[in-house]
């Protein structure tokens, strides 16, 4: 379940980044005041959203990795305990 969340957050970050870059390119190709305002306000919002989503995806992935490492460590410990009682 959490792997799906990480994947979706990464896709959201990529889409928001592409949207922000598209607005920046539009403001350079057609330097009209409305496009400049859109690039500076909406583009910055999309870029910030992209960064936040990507950082959250990293944090979730690290949390998943830590939980899996703890689970493997417990299982190995149980296997070693069973082996020592034999």
N, CA, C and O atoms as a CHARMM CRD file, in Angstrom:
* protein
*
  344
    1    1 UNK  N      0.82500  -1.19000   0.00000 PROA 1      0.00000
    2    1 UNK  CA     0.00000   0.00000   0.00000 PROA 1      0.00000
    3    1 UNK  C      0.87300   1.25900   0.00000 PROA 1      0.00000
    4    1 UNK  O      0.63400   2.18900  -0.76900 PROA 1      0.00000
    5    2 UNK  N      1.89100   1.27500   0.87600 PROA 2      0.00000
    6    2 UNK  CA     2.72300   2.47200   0.94600 PROA 2      0.00000
    7    2 UNK  C      3.60000   2.62600  -0.28800 PROA 2      0.00000
    8    2 UNK  O      3.95100   3.74200  -0.67000 PROA 2      0.00000
    9    3 UNK  N      3.95800   1.48700  -0.92100 PROA 3      0.00000
   10    3 UNK  CA     4.73900   1.59400  -2.15100 PROA 3      0.00000
   11    3 UNK  C      3.92800   2.30300  -3.22200 PROA 3      0.00000
   12    3 UNK  O      4.48200   3.06900  -4.01200 PROA 3      0.00000
   13    4 UNK  N      2.63100   2.05900  -3.25900 PROA 4      0.00000
   14    4 UNK  CA     1.75600   2.72500  -4.21600 PROA 4      0.00000
   15    4 UNK  C      1.68500   4.22000  -3.92000 PROA 4      0.00000
   16    4 UNK  O      1.64700   5.03200  -4.84500 PROA 4      0.00000
   17    5 UNK  N      1.66900   4.58700  -2.65100 PROA 5      0.00000
   18    5 UNK  CA     1.65400   6.00200  -2.27700 PROA 5      0.00000
   19    5 UNK  C      2.94700   6.69300  -2.71000 PROA 5      0.00000
   20    5 UNK  O      2.91700   7.82200  -3.20200 PROA 5      0.00000
   21    6 UNK  N      4.07200   6.01900  -2.52900 PROA 6      0.00000
   22    6 UNK  CA     5.35400   6.59400  -2.93500 PROA 6      0.00000
   23    6 UNK  C      5.36500   6.79800  -4.44400 PROA 6      0.00000
   24    6 UNK  O      5.82000   7.83200  -4.93400 PROA 6      0.00000
   25    7 UNK  N      4.86600   5.81800  -5.17100 PROA 7      0.00000
   26    7 UNK  CA     4.82900   5.91400  -6.63500 PROA 7      0.00000
   27    7 UNK  C      3.93100   7.06200  -7.08700 PROA 7      0.00000
   28    7 UNK  O      4.29100   7.81900  -7.98800 PROA 7      0.00000
   29    8 UNK  N      2.76500   7.19000  -6.46300 PROA 8      0.00000
   30    8 UNK  CA     1.84400   8.27900  -6.82700 PROA 8      0.00000
   31    8 UNK  C      2.43100   9.64000  -6.49100 PROA 8      0.00000
   32    8 UNK  O      2.29800  10.58200  -7.27200 PROA 8      0.00000
   33    9 UNK  N      3.08000   9.75400  -5.33700 PROA 9      0.00000
   34    9 UNK  CA     3.69700  11.02600  -4.97000 PROA 9      0.00000
   35    9 UNK  C      4.82000  11.39800  -5.93300 PROA 9      0.00000
   36    9 UNK  O      5.00400  12.57000  -6.26000 PROA 9      0.00000
   37   10 UNK  N      5.56400  10.39900  -6.38300 PROA 10     0.00000
   38   10 UNK  CA     6.63400  10.66400  -7.34000 PROA 10     0.00000
   39   10 UNK  C      6.05800  11.12200  -8.67500 PROA 10     0.00000
   40   10 UNK  O      6.58600  12.04400  -9.29800 PROA 10     0.00000
   41   11 UNK  N      4.97600  10.48200  -9.11500 PROA 11     0.00000
   42   11 UNK  CA     4.31500  10.92100 -10.34800 PROA 11     0.00000
   43   11 UNK  C      3.75300  12.32700 -10.20500 PROA 11     0.00000
   44   11 UNK  O      3.84700  13.12800 -11.13400 PROA 11     0.00000
   45   12 UNK  N      3.16900  12.63600  -9.04900 PROA 12     0.00000
   46   12 UNK  CA     2.64200  13.97700  -8.79700 PROA 12     0.00000
   47   12 UNK  C      3.77100  15.00300  -8.84500 PROA 12     0.00000
   48   12 UNK  O      3.61500  16.07600  -9.42700 PROA 12     0.00000
   49   13 UNK  N      4.89700  14.67400  -8.23800 PROA 13     0.00000
   50   13 UNK  CA     6.04400  15.58400  -8.25600 PROA 13     0.00000
   51   13 UNK  C      6.53200  15.82300  -9.68100 PROA 13     0.00000
   52   13 UNK  O      6.84200  16.95400 -10.05600 PROA 13     0.00000
   53   14 UNK  N      6.59900  14.76600 -10.46500 PROA 14     0.00000
   54   14 UNK  CA     7.05800  14.91000 -11.85300 PROA 14     0.00000
   55   14 UNK  C      6.08200  15.74900 -12.67700 PROA 14     0.00000
   56   14 UNK  O      6.50100  16.60800 -13.45300 PROA 14     0.00000
   57   15 UNK  N      4.78200  15.50000 -12.50900 PROA 15     0.00000
   58   15 UNK  CA     3.77800  16.25400 -13.26300 PROA 15     0.00000
   59   15 UNK  C      3.78100  17.72800 -12.86500 PROA 15     0.00000
   60   15 UNK  O      3.67600  18.60200 -13.72400 PROA 15     0.00000
   61   16 UNK  N      3.89900  18.00600 -11.57400 PROA 16     0.00000
   62   16 UNK  CA     3.93200  19.39400 -11.12200 PROA 16     0.00000
   63   16 UNK  C      5.18000  20.10300 -11.63600 PROA 16     0.00000
   64   16 UNK  O      5.12300  21.27700 -12.00400 PROA 16     0.00000
   65   17 UNK  N      6.30100  19.39800 -11.66100 PROA 17     0.00000
   66   17 UNK  CA     7.53100  19.99200 -12.18300 PROA 17     0.00000
   67   17 UNK  C      7.39200  20.31400 -13.66400 PROA 17     0.00000
   68   17 UNK  O      7.79600  21.38500 -14.11700 PROA 17     0.00000
   69   18 UNK  N      6.81800  19.37800 -14.41300 PROA 18     0.00000
   70   18 UNK  CA     6.62200  19.63400 -15.84400 PROA 18     0.00000
   71   18 UNK  C      5.67800  20.80800 -16.07900 PROA 18     0.00000
   72   18 UNK  O      5.89400  21.60700 -16.98900 PROA 18     0.00000
   73   19 UNK  N      4.63800  20.91300 -15.26600 PROA 19     0.00000
   74   19 UNK  CA     3.72300  22.05000 -15.37800 PROA 19     0.00000
   75   19 UNK  C      4.42500  23.36700 -15.09000 PROA 19     0.00000
   76   19 UNK  O      4.23300  24.35100 -15.80400 PROA 19     0.00000
   77   20 UNK  N      5.23600  23.38100 -14.04300 PROA 20     0.00000
   78   20 UNK  CA     5.96900  24.60000 -13.69300 PROA 20     0.00000
   79   20 UNK  C      6.96300  24.98000 -14.78700 PROA 20     0.00000
   80   20 UNK  O      7.07300  26.14900 -15.15600 PROA 20     0.00000
   81   21 UNK  N      7.67900  23.99500 -15.29900 PROA 21     0.00000
   82   21 UNK  CA     8.63800  24.26900 -16.37400 PROA 21     0.00000
   83   21 UNK  C      7.91200  24.74600 -17.62800 PROA 21     0.00000
   84   21 UNK  O      8.39600  25.63500 -18.32900 PROA 21     0.00000
   85   22 UNK  N      6.75700  24.15900 -17.90900 PROA 22     0.00000
   86   22 UNK  CA     5.96300  24.60500 -19.06100 PROA 22     0.00000
   87   22 UNK  C      5.54700  26.06100 -18.94500 PROA 22     0.00000
   88   22 UNK  O      5.60200  26.80500 -19.92400 PROA 22     0.00000
   89   23 UNK  N      5.13300  26.46900 -17.75600 PROA 23     0.00000
   90   23 UNK  CA     4.77500  27.86900 -17.55200 PROA 23     0.00000
   91   23 UNK  C      5.98300  28.78900 -17.69400 PROA 23     0.00000
   92   23 UNK  O      5.87300  29.88900 -18.23500 PROA 23     0.00000
   93   24 UNK  N      7.12000  28.34100 -17.21300 PROA 24     0.00000
   94   24 UNK  CA     8.33800  29.14800 -17.34700 PROA 24     0.00000
   95   24 UNK  C      8.72300  29.30700 -18.82400 PROA 24     0.00000
   96   24 UNK  O      9.09300  30.39600 -19.26300 PROA 24     0.00000
   97   25 UNK  N      8.63200  28.22500 -19.57100 PROA 25     0.00000
   98   25 UNK  CA     8.95400  28.28000 -21.00500 PROA 25     0.00000
   99   25 UNK  C      7.96100  29.18000 -21.73100 PROA 25     0.00000
  100   25 UNK  O      8.35100  29.96200 -22.59900 PROA 25     0.00000
  101   26 UNK  N      6.67900  29.07400 -21.38000 PROA 26     0.00000
  102   26 UNK  CA     5.66300  29.92300 -22.00600 PROA 26     0.00000
  103   26 UNK  C      5.96100  31.39200 -21.75400 PROA 26     0.00000
  104   26 UNK  O      5.79900  32.21800 -22.65200 PROA 26     0.00000
  105   27 UNK  N      6.39100  31.72700 -20.55600 PROA 27     0.00000
  106   27 UNK  CA     6.67500  33.13300 -20.25400 PROA 27     0.00000
  107   27 UNK  C      7.91600  33.62900 -20.98700 PROA 27     0.00000
  108   27 UNK  O      8.05500  34.83000 -21.22000 PROA 27     0.00000
  109   28 UNK  N      8.81600  32.72500 -21.35300 PROA 28     0.00000
  110   28 UNK  CA    10.00600  33.13800 -22.10400 PROA 28     0.00000
  111   28 UNK  C      9.68800  33.23900 -23.59900 PROA 28     0.00000
  112   28 UNK  O     10.11400  34.17900 -24.26900 PROA 28     0.00000
  113   29 UNK  N      8.93800  32.26600 -24.10900 PROA 29     0.00000
  114   29 UNK  CA     8.60600  32.24800 -25.53500 PROA 29     0.00000
  115   29 UNK  C      7.65400  33.38100 -25.89200 PROA 29     0.00000
  116   29 UNK  O      7.80700  34.02200 -26.93200 PROA 29     0.00000
  117   30 UNK  N      6.67700  33.62600 -25.03500 PROA 30     0.00000
  118   30 UNK  CA     5.70600  34.69500 -25.27300 PROA 30     0.00000
  119   30 UNK  C      5.67100  35.60500 -24.04700 PROA 30     0.00000
  120   30 UNK  O      4.84400  35.40500 -23.15700 PROA 30     0.00000
  121   31 UNK  N      6.54700  36.59100 -23.99000 PROA 31     0.00000
  122   31 UNK  CA     6.67700  37.40400 -22.77500 PROA 31     0.00000
  123   31 UNK  C      5.56600  38.43900 -22.60100 PROA 31     0.00000
  124   31 UNK  O      5.82900  39.64100 -22.55900 PROA 31     0.00000
  125   32 UNK  N      4.34200  37.96900 -22.50100 PROA 32     0.00000
  126   32 UNK  CA     3.21700  38.85600 -22.20200 PROA 32     0.00000
  127   32 UNK  C      3.07900  38.93600 -20.68300 PROA 32     0.00000
  128   32 UNK  O      3.43900  37.99700 -19.97400 PROA 32     0.00000
  129   33 UNK  N      2.56600  40.03600 -20.19500 PROA 33     0.00000
  130   33 UNK  CA     2.46900  40.19500 -18.73200 PROA 33     0.00000
  131   33 UNK  C      1.68300  39.08200 -18.04000 PROA 33     0.00000
  132   33 UNK  O      2.06700  38.65800 -16.95000 PROA 33     0.00000
  133   34 UNK  N      0.60800  38.60300 -18.63600 PROA 34     0.00000
  134   34 UNK  CA    -0.19800  37.55800 -17.98300 PROA 34     0.00000
  135   34 UNK  C      0.58300  36.25600 -17.86300 PROA 34     0.00000
  136   34 UNK  O      0.48100  35.55000 -16.85900 PROA 34     0.00000
  137   35 UNK  N      1.36400  35.94500 -18.89200 PROA 35     0.00000
  138   35 UNK  CA     2.16400  34.71800 -18.83200 PROA 35     0.00000
  139   35 UNK  C      3.29300  34.84200 -17.80700 PROA 35     0.00000
  140   35 UNK  O      3.64600  33.86600 -17.14500 PROA 35     0.00000
  141   36 UNK  N      3.85200  36.03400 -17.67900 PROA 36     0.00000
  142   36 UNK  CA     4.89100  36.25600 -16.67500 PROA 36     0.00000
  143   36 UNK  C      4.31700  36.11500 -15.26400 PROA 36     0.00000
  144   36 UNK  O      4.94000  35.51800 -14.38500 PROA 36     0.00000
  145   37 UNK  N      3.12800  36.66900 -15.06200 PROA 37     0.00000
  146   37 UNK  CA     2.48200  36.56700 -13.75000 PROA 37     0.00000
  147   37 UNK  C      2.13500  35.11000 -13.44900 PROA 37     0.00000
  148   37 UNK  O      2.33300  34.64700 -12.32600 PROA 37     0.00000
  149   38 UNK  N      1.62000  34.38600 -14.44300 PROA 38     0.00000
  150   38 UNK  CA     1.30900  32.96600 -14.25100 PROA 38     0.00000
  151   38 UNK  C      2.56600  32.16600 -13.92000 PROA 38     0.00000
  152   38 UNK  O      2.55000  31.31100 -13.03500 PROA 38     0.00000
  153   39 UNK  N      3.64100  32.44300 -14.62800 PROA 39     0.00000
  154   39 UNK  CA     4.87400  31.70800 -14.37600 PROA 39     0.00000
  155   39 UNK  C      5.41100  32.00400 -12.98300 PROA 39     0.00000
  156   39 UNK  O      5.90000  31.09800 -12.30700 PROA 39     0.00000
  157   40 UNK  N      5.32900  33.23700 -12.54800 PROA 40     0.00000
  158   40 UNK  CA     5.88300  33.61200 -11.24900 PROA 40     0.00000
  159   40 UNK  C      5.00900  33.15000 -10.08900 PROA 40     0.00000
  160   40 UNK  O      5.53300  32.85000  -9.01600 PROA 40     0.00000
  161   41 UNK  N      3.69800  33.08400 -10.27200 PROA 41     0.00000
  162   41 UNK  CA     2.82500  32.70300  -9.15500 PROA 41     0.00000
  163   41 UNK  C      2.43500  31.22200  -9.22900 PROA 41     0.00000
  164   41 UNK  O      2.73100  30.46100  -8.30700 PROA 41     0.00000
  165   42 UNK  N      1.78900  30.81800 -10.29100 PROA 42     0.00000
  166   42 UNK  CA     1.35000  29.43000 -10.42700 PROA 42     0.00000
  167   42 UNK  C      2.55400  28.50300 -10.58900 PROA 42     0.00000
  168   42 UNK  O      2.59000  27.41400 -10.01600 PROA 42     0.00000
  169   43 UNK  N      3.53100  28.94000 -11.36800 PROA 43     0.00000
  170   43 UNK  CA     4.73400  28.13100 -11.56200 PROA 43     0.00000
  171   43 UNK  C      5.48700  27.90900 -10.26000 PROA 43     0.00000
  172   43 UNK  O      5.98200  26.81200 -10.00100 PROA 43     0.00000
  173   44 UNK  N      5.57300  28.95200  -9.44300 PROA 44     0.00000
  174   44 UNK  CA     6.24500  28.79400  -8.15300 PROA 44     0.00000
  175   44 UNK  C      5.43900  27.87000  -7.24000 PROA 44     0.00000
  176   44 UNK  O      6.01700  27.06800  -6.50800 PROA 44     0.00000
  177   45 UNK  N      4.12300  27.97600  -7.27800 PROA 45     0.00000
  178   45 UNK  CA     3.27900  27.08300  -6.47200 PROA 45     0.00000
  179   45 UNK  C      3.43300  25.63300  -6.89600 PROA 45     0.00000
  180   45 UNK  O      3.52900  24.74000  -6.05400 PROA 45     0.00000
  181   46 UNK  N      3.45800  25.39900  -8.20400 PROA 46     0.00000
  182   46 UNK  CA     3.64500  24.03600  -8.70100 PROA 46     0.00000
  183   46 UNK  C      5.02800  23.49700  -8.34500 PROA 46     0.00000
  184   46 UNK  O      5.17500  22.32400  -8.00100 PROA 46     0.00000
  185   47 UNK  N      6.03000  24.35000  -8.42800 PROA 47     0.00000
  186   47 UNK  CA     7.37900  23.92100  -8.06600 PROA 47     0.00000
  187   47 UNK  C      7.48600  23.57600  -6.58600 PROA 47     0.00000
  188   47 UNK  O      8.14800  22.60700  -6.21500 PROA 47     0.00000
  189   48 UNK  N      6.83900  24.36100  -5.75000 PROA 48     0.00000
  190   48 UNK  CA     6.84600  24.09000  -4.31700 PROA 48     0.00000
  191   48 UNK  C      6.09200  22.80600  -4.00300 PROA 48     0.00000
  192   48 UNK  O      6.53900  22.00000  -3.18700 PROA 48     0.00000
  193   49 UNK  N      4.94600  22.61900  -4.65200 PROA 49     0.00000
  194   49 UNK  CA     4.17300  21.38600  -4.48900 PROA 49     0.00000
  195   49 UNK  C      4.99600  20.18000  -4.92900 PROA 49     0.00000
  196   49 UNK  O      4.97200  19.13400  -4.28000 PROA 49     0.00000
  197   50 UNK  N      5.71400  20.33000  -6.01800 PROA 50     0.00000
  198   50 UNK  CA     6.56100  19.25200  -6.52700 PROA 50     0.00000
  199   50 UNK  C      7.64100  18.87300  -5.51800 PROA 50     0.00000
  200   50 UNK  O      7.86500  17.69100  -5.25300 PROA 50     0.00000
  201   51 UNK  N      8.29900  19.86500  -4.96500 PROA 51     0.00000
  202   51 UNK  CA     9.34600  19.60000  -3.98400 PROA 51     0.00000
  203   51 UNK  C      8.77200  18.92000  -2.74600 PROA 51     0.00000
  204   51 UNK  O      9.35000  17.96000  -2.23700 PROA 51     0.00000
  205   52 UNK  N      7.63700  19.41600  -2.26200 PROA 52     0.00000
  206   52 UNK  CA     7.01800  18.83100  -1.06700 PROA 52     0.00000
  207   52 UNK  C      6.60700  17.37700  -1.31300 PROA 52     0.00000
  208   52 UNK  O      6.82700  16.51900  -0.45900 PROA 52     0.00000
  209   53 UNK  N      6.01400  17.10000  -2.47000 PROA 53     0.00000
  210   53 UNK  CA     5.58900  15.73700  -2.78600 PROA 53     0.00000
  211   53 UNK  C      6.78900  14.80100  -2.89500 PROA 53     0.00000
  212   53 UNK  O      6.73400  13.66100  -2.43400 PROA 53     0.00000
  213   54 UNK  N      7.86000  15.27800  -3.49700 PROA 54     0.00000
  214   54 UNK  CA     9.04600  14.43600  -3.65800 PROA 54     0.00000
  215   54 UNK  C      9.71000  14.15200  -2.30500 PROA 54     0.00000
  216   54 UNK  O     10.12700  13.02400  -2.04200 PROA 54     0.00000
  217   55 UNK  N      9.80600  15.17100  -1.45500 PROA 55     0.00000
  218   55 UNK  CA    10.39100  14.96100  -0.12600 PROA 55     0.00000
  219   55 UNK  C      9.53700  14.01200   0.70900 PROA 55     0.00000
  220   55 UNK  O     10.07100  13.18800   1.45300 PROA 55     0.00000
  221   56 UNK  N      8.21600  14.12100   0.59100 PROA 56     0.00000
  222   56 UNK  CA     7.32900  13.20500   1.30100 PROA 56     0.00000
  223   56 UNK  C      7.49500  11.78000   0.77900 PROA 56     0.00000
  224   56 UNK  O      7.48700  10.82900   1.56200 PROA 56     0.00000
  225   57 UNK  N      7.64400  11.62700  -0.51700 PROA 57     0.00000
  226   57 UNK  CA     7.86800  10.30000  -1.09200 PROA 57     0.00000
  227   57 UNK  C      9.16600   9.69300  -0.57100 PROA 57     0.00000
  228   57 UNK  O      9.22100   8.49900  -0.27700 PROA 57     0.00000
  229   58 UNK  N     10.21000  10.51100  -0.45600 PROA 58     0.00000
  230   58 UNK  CA    11.48400  10.02000   0.08100 PROA 58     0.00000
  231   58 UNK  C     11.32000   9.58800   1.53000 PROA 58     0.00000
  232   58 UNK  O     11.80700   8.52900   1.92500 PROA 58     0.00000
  233   59 UNK  N     10.63200  10.41200   2.32500 PROA 59     0.00000
  234   59 UNK  CA    10.42900  10.08900   3.73800 PROA 59     0.00000
  235   59 UNK  C      9.63100   8.79300   3.89700 PROA 59     0.00000
  236   59 UNK  O      9.96500   7.95900   4.73900 PROA 59     0.00000
  237   60 UNK  N      8.58700   8.62300   3.10100 PROA 60     0.00000
  238   60 UNK  CA     7.79900   7.38600   3.16300 PROA 60     0.00000
  239   60 UNK  C      8.62900   6.18100   2.75500 PROA 60     0.00000
  240   60 UNK  O      8.54000   5.12100   3.37500 PROA 60     0.00000
  241   61 UNK  N      9.43200   6.34000   1.72000 PROA 61     0.00000
  242   61 UNK  CA    10.25400   5.23200   1.25900 PROA 61     0.00000
  243   61 UNK  C     11.28900   4.83700   2.30700 PROA 61     0.00000
  244   61 UNK  O     11.53900   3.65000   2.51600 PROA 61     0.00000
  245   62 UNK  N     11.88900   5.82200   2.96600 PROA 62     0.00000
  246   62 UNK  CA    12.83800   5.52000   4.03400 PROA 62     0.00000
  247   62 UNK  C     12.14800   4.82300   5.20100 PROA 62     0.00000
  248   62 UNK  O     12.72000   3.92400   5.81800 PROA 62     0.00000
  249   63 UNK  N     10.92200   5.23700   5.50300 PROA 63     0.00000
  250   63 UNK  CA    10.15300   4.61600   6.57700 PROA 63     0.00000
  251   63 UNK  C      9.83800   3.16200   6.23600 PROA 63     0.00000
  252   63 UNK  O      9.93400   2.28300   7.09300 PROA 63     0.00000
  253   64 UNK  N      9.46400   2.91400   4.98900 PROA 64     0.00000
  254   64 UNK  CA     9.17200   1.54800   4.53900 PROA 64     0.00000
  255   64 UNK  C     10.43700   0.69300   4.63700 PROA 64     0.00000
  256   64 UNK  O     10.39200  -0.44300   5.10900 PROA 64     0.00000
  257   65 UNK  N     11.55700   1.24600   4.18900 PROA 65     0.00000
  258   65 UNK  CA    12.82100   0.50300   4.21800 PROA 65     0.00000
  259   65 UNK  C     13.22400   0.16200   5.64400 PROA 65     0.00000
  260   65 UNK  O     13.69100  -0.94600   5.91000 PROA 65     0.00000
  261   66 UNK  N     13.04800   1.10400   6.56300 PROA 66     0.00000
  262   66 UNK  CA    13.39600   0.85600   7.96400 PROA 66     0.00000
  263   66 UNK  C     12.49600  -0.21900   8.56300 PROA 66     0.00000
  264   66 UNK  O     12.96500  -1.07400   9.31400 PROA 66     0.00000
  265   67 UNK  N     11.21100  -0.17900   8.23300 PROA 67     0.00000
  266   67 UNK  CA    10.28800  -1.18400   8.75600 PROA 67     0.00000
  267   67 UNK  C     10.63400  -2.57400   8.22300 PROA 67     0.00000
  268   67 UNK  O     10.58200  -3.55400   8.96600 PROA 67     0.00000
  269   68 UNK  N     10.98300  -2.66100   6.94700 PROA 68     0.00000
  270   68 UNK  CA    11.36800  -3.94900   6.36800 PROA 68     0.00000
  271   68 UNK  C     12.66400  -4.46400   6.98600 PROA 68     0.00000
  272   68 UNK  O     12.79900  -5.66100   7.23900 PROA 68     0.00000
  273   69 UNK  N     13.61400  -3.56500   7.22900 PROA 69     0.00000
  274   69 UNK  CA    14.87700  -3.98100   7.84600 PROA 69     0.00000
  275   69 UNK  C     14.63300  -4.51000   9.25800 PROA 69     0.00000
  276   69 UNK  O     15.24100  -5.50300   9.65800 PROA 69     0.00000
  277   70 UNK  N     13.75000  -3.85700  10.01400 PROA 70     0.00000
  278   70 UNK  CA    13.41900  -4.33300  11.36200 PROA 70     0.00000
  279   70 UNK  C     12.75600  -5.70500  11.31300 PROA 70     0.00000
  280   70 UNK  O     13.04000  -6.57200  12.14100 PROA 70     0.00000
  281   71 UNK  N     11.86700  -5.89600  10.33200 PROA 71     0.00000
  282   71 UNK  CA    11.17100  -7.17300  10.20100 PROA 71     0.00000
  283   71 UNK  C     12.16600  -8.29200   9.86300 PROA 71     0.00000
  284   71 UNK  O     12.08800  -9.38400  10.42500 PROA 71     0.00000
  285   72 UNK  N     13.08300  -8.02100   8.96000 PROA 72     0.00000
  286   72 UNK  CA    14.08600  -9.02600   8.59000 PROA 72     0.00000
  287   72 UNK  C     14.98900  -9.33400   9.78100 PROA 72     0.00000
  288   72 UNK  O     15.34600 -10.48900  10.01300 PROA 72     0.00000
  289   73 UNK  N     15.35300  -8.30700  10.52900 PROA 73     0.00000
  290   73 UNK  CA    16.20700  -8.51400  11.70300 PROA 73     0.00000
  291   73 UNK  C     15.51200  -9.39700  12.74400 PROA 73     0.00000
  292   73 UNK  O     16.14300 -10.26300  13.34900 PROA 73     0.00000
  293   74 UNK  N     14.21300  -9.17300  12.94700 PROA 74     0.00000
  294   74 UNK  CA    13.45900 -10.00400  13.89100 PROA 74     0.00000
  295   74 UNK  C     13.40100 -11.45900  13.42400 PROA 74     0.00000
  296   74 UNK  O     13.59200 -12.38000  14.21900 PROA 74     0.00000
  297   75 UNK  N     13.13800 -11.66100  12.13300 PROA 75     0.00000
  298   75 UNK  CA    13.04200 -13.01400  11.60500 PROA 75     0.00000
  299   75 UNK  C     14.38500 -13.74500  11.69500 PROA 75     0.00000
  300   75 UNK  O     14.42800 -14.93300  12.01500 PROA 75     0.00000
  301   76 UNK  N     15.46300 -13.04200  11.41500 PROA 76     0.00000
  302   76 UNK  CA    16.78900 -13.65900  11.51700 PROA 76     0.00000
  303   76 UNK  C     17.08600 -14.00900  12.97000 PROA 76     0.00000
  304   76 UNK  O     17.63700 -15.07100  13.25800 PROA 76     0.00000
  305   77 UNK  N     16.71800 -13.11200  13.88400 PROA 77     0.00000
  306   77 UNK  CA    16.91700 -13.38700  15.30300 PROA 77     0.00000
  307   77 UNK  C     16.14200 -14.60300  15.76600 PROA 77     0.00000
  308   77 UNK  O     16.65300 -15.41800  16.53500 PROA 77     0.00000
  309   78 UNK  N     14.90400 -14.72800  15.29800 PROA 78     0.00000
  310   78 UNK  CA    14.09500 -15.90500  15.64900 PROA 78     0.00000
  311   78 UNK  C     14.70400 -17.17100  15.07600 PROA 78     0.00000
  312   78 UNK  O     14.71900 -18.20600  15.74200 PROA 78     0.00000
  313   79 UNK  N     15.20600 -17.10300  13.85500 PROA 79     0.00000
  314   79 UNK  CA    15.81900 -18.28100  13.24100 PROA 79     0.00000
  315   79 UNK  C     17.07900 -18.69100  14.00200 PROA 79     0.00000
  316   79 UNK  O     17.33100 -19.88000  14.19500 PROA 79     0.00000
  317   80 UNK  N     17.85800 -17.71800  14.42800 PROA 80     0.00000
  318   80 UNK  CA    19.07000 -18.02300  15.18200 PROA 80     0.00000
  319   80 UNK  C     18.73700 -18.60300  16.54800 PROA 80     0.00000
  320   80 UNK  O     19.43400 -19.49900  17.02300 PROA 80     0.00000
  321   81 UNK  N     17.67500 -18.10100  17.19200 PROA 81     0.00000
  322   81 UNK  CA    17.24800 -18.63700  18.47500 PROA 81     0.00000
  323   81 UNK  C     16.80900 -20.10000  18.34100 PROA 81     0.00000
  324   81 UNK  O     17.15400 -20.94000  19.17200 PROA 81     0.00000
  325   82 UNK  N     16.03700 -20.39300  17.27300 PROA 82     0.00000
  326   82 UNK  CA    15.59600 -21.76600  17.04500 PROA 82     0.00000
  327   82 UNK  C     16.79300 -22.67100  16.77200 PROA 82     0.00000
  328   82 UNK  O     16.81800 -23.82000  17.21200 PROA 82     0.00000
  329   83 UNK  N     17.77600 -22.16000  16.05400 PROA 83     0.00000
  330   83 UNK  CA    18.95500 -22.95000  15.71300 PROA 83     0.00000
  331   83 UNK  C     19.80000 -23.23700  16.96200 PROA 83     0.00000
  332   83 UNK  O     20.38900 -24.31100  17.08600 PROA 83     0.00000
  333   84 UNK  N     19.85400 -22.26800  17.88500 PROA 84     0.00000
  334   84 UNK  CA    20.66400 -22.47800  19.08700 PROA 84     0.00000
  335   84 UNK  C     20.00000 -23.42600  20.07100 PROA 84     0.00000
  336   84 UNK  O     20.69300 -24.04200  20.88000 PROA 84     0.00000
  337   85 UNK  N     18.67500 -23.56400  20.02800 PROA 85     0.00000
  338   85 UNK  CA    17.95800 -24.49900  20.93400 PROA 85     0.00000
  339   85 UNK  C     18.01100 -25.93100  20.45000 PROA 85     0.00000
  340   85 UNK  O     17.67000 -26.84500  21.20100 PROA 85     0.00000
  341   86 UNK  N     18.42500 -26.14700  19.22900 PROA 86     0.00000
  342   86 UNK  CA    18.48000 -27.51600  18.70700 PROA 86     0.00000
  343   86 UNK  C     19.65200 -28.28600  19.22600 PROA 86     0.00000
  344   86 UNK  O     19.83000 -29.45200  18.87500 PROA 86     0.00000
